Amino acid sequence: MGSKVVRARLDEPSARALGVLVREGRNESEAVRAALVEAGRRRERRSALAAEAQRLATDPGDTRERRAVMADMDAVAANWPE
């Protein structure tokens, strides 16, 4: 994919964040590209984790195992006074 020019109006928090990245030695274009890549990766990881949690929550085998572990933990738990 070739280069794409994107324009954005920065609000104060965005301008401060860009300043942080520029002070690390990047120019503005490098800073914006790095920030977009980092944000995209974080979102992809969150989405993957959410999908995995959903898959495990609906997996009958995992549910049985989770219940068995909880029952074992309840069996050895100390009785706390109310």
C-alpha positions as a Markdown table, in Angstrom:
| # | Residue | x | y | z |
|---|---|---|---|---|
| 1 | Met | 0.0 | 0.0 | 0.0 |
| 2 | Gly | 1.3 | 3.4 | -0.9 |
| 3 | Ser | 1.5 | 6.4 | 1.4 |
| 4 | Lys | -1.7 | 8.0 | 2.5 |
| 5 | Val | -2.0 | 11.5 | 3.7 |
| 6 | Val | -4.3 | 12.1 | 6.7 |
| 7 | Arg | -5.2 | 15.4 | 8.2 |
| 8 | Ala | -6.4 | 15.8 | 11.8 |
| 9 | Arg | -7.2 | 18.7 | 14.1 |
| 10 | Leu | -5.6 | 18.0 | 17.4 |
| 11 | Asp | -7.3 | 18.9 | 20.7 |
| 12 | Glu | -5.2 | 19.7 | 23.7 |
| 13 | Pro | -4.8 | 16.1 | 25.0 |
| 14 | Ser | -3.9 | 14.9 | 21.5 |
| 15 | Ala | -1.4 | 17.7 | 21.1 |
| 16 | Arg | 0.2 | 16.9 | 24.4 |
| 17 | Ala | 0.5 | 13.2 | 23.5 |
| 18 | Leu | 2.0 | 14.1 | 20.2 |
| 19 | Gly | 4.5 | 16.3 | 22.0 |
| 20 | Val | 5.5 | 13.3 | 24.2 |
| 21 | Leu | 6.2 | 11.2 | 21.1 |
| 22 | Val | 8.1 | 13.9 | 19.3 |
| 23 | Arg | 10.3 | 14.5 | 22.4 |
| 24 | Glu | 11.3 | 10.8 | 22.1 |
| 25 | Gly | 13.1 | 11.8 | 18.9 |
| 26 | Arg | 10.4 | 11.1 | 16.3 |
| 27 | Asn | 9.1 | 13.7 | 13.8 |
| 28 | Glu | 5.4 | 14.3 | 13.7 |
| 29 | Ser | 4.7 | 11.8 | 10.9 |
| 30 | Glu | 6.7 | 9.0 | 12.6 |
| 31 | Ala | 5.0 | 9.8 | 15.9 |
| 32 | Val | 1.5 | 9.6 | 14.4 |
| 33 | Arg | 2.3 | 6.4 | 12.6 |
| 34 | Ala | 3.7 | 4.8 | 15.7 |
| 35 | Ala | 0.7 | 5.8 | 17.8 |
| 36 | Leu | -1.7 | 4.4 | 15.2 |
| 37 | Val | 0.1 | 1.1 | 15.1 |
| 38 | Glu | 0.3 | 0.8 | 18.9 |
| 39 | Ala | -3.4 | 1.7 | 19.3 |
| 40 | Gly | -4.4 | -0.8 | 16.6 |
| 41 | Arg | -2.4 | -3.6 | 18.2 |
| 42 | Arg | -3.9 | -2.9 | 21.6 |
| 43 | Arg | -7.4 | -3.0 | 20.1 |
| 44 | Glu | -6.7 | -6.2 | 18.3 |
| 45 | Arg | -5.4 | -7.8 | 21.5 |
| 46 | Arg | -8.5 | -6.7 | 23.5 |
| 47 | Ser | -10.7 | -8.0 | 20.8 |
| 48 | Ala | -8.9 | -11.4 | 20.8 |
| 49 | Leu | -9.0 | -11.6 | 24.6 |
| 50 | Ala | -12.8 | -10.8 | 24.6 |
| 51 | Ala | -13.4 | -13.5 | 21.9 |
| 52 | Glu | -11.4 | -16.0 | 23.9 |
| 53 | Ala | -13.3 | -15.2 | 27.1 |
| 54 | Gln | -16.6 | -15.6 | 25.3 |
| 55 | Arg | -15.5 | -18.9 | 23.7 |
| 56 | Leu | -14.4 | -20.2 | 27.1 |
| 57 | Ala | -17.6 | -19.0 | 28.8 |
| 58 | Thr | -19.7 | -21.0 | 26.4 |
| 59 | Asp | -17.4 | -24.1 | 26.3 |
| 60 | Pro | -19.2 | -27.0 | 28.2 |
| 61 | Gly | -15.9 | -28.7 | 29.0 |
| 62 | Asp | -14.3 | -25.5 | 30.4 |
| 63 | Thr | -17.5 | -24.8 | 32.4 |
| 64 | Arg | -17.3 | -28.3 | 34.0 |
| 65 | Glu | -13.7 | -27.8 | 34.8 |
| 66 | Arg | -14.3 | -24.4 | 36.3 |
| 67 | Arg | -17.1 | -25.7 | 38.5 |
| 68 | Ala | -15.0 | -28.6 | 39.7 |
| 69 | Val | -12.1 | -26.2 | 40.6 |
| 70 | Met | -14.5 | -23.9 | 42.4 |
| 71 | Ala | -16.0 | -26.8 | 44.3 |
| 72 | Asp | -12.5 | -28.0 | 45.4 |
| 73 | Met | -11.7 | -24.5 | 46.5 |
| 74 | Asp | -14.9 | -24.2 | 48.5 |
| 75 | Ala | -14.2 | -27.5 | 50.2 |
| 76 | Val | -10.8 | -26.3 | 51.5 |
| 77 | Ala | -11.8 | -22.7 | 52.2 |
| 78 | Ala | -11.7 | -21.6 | 55.8 |
| 79 | Asn | -15.0 | -20.7 | 57.4 |
| 80 | Trp | -14.9 | -16.9 | 58.0 |
| 81 | Pro | -17.0 | -15.4 | 60.8 |
| 82 | Glu | -19.8 | -13.2 | 59.7 |
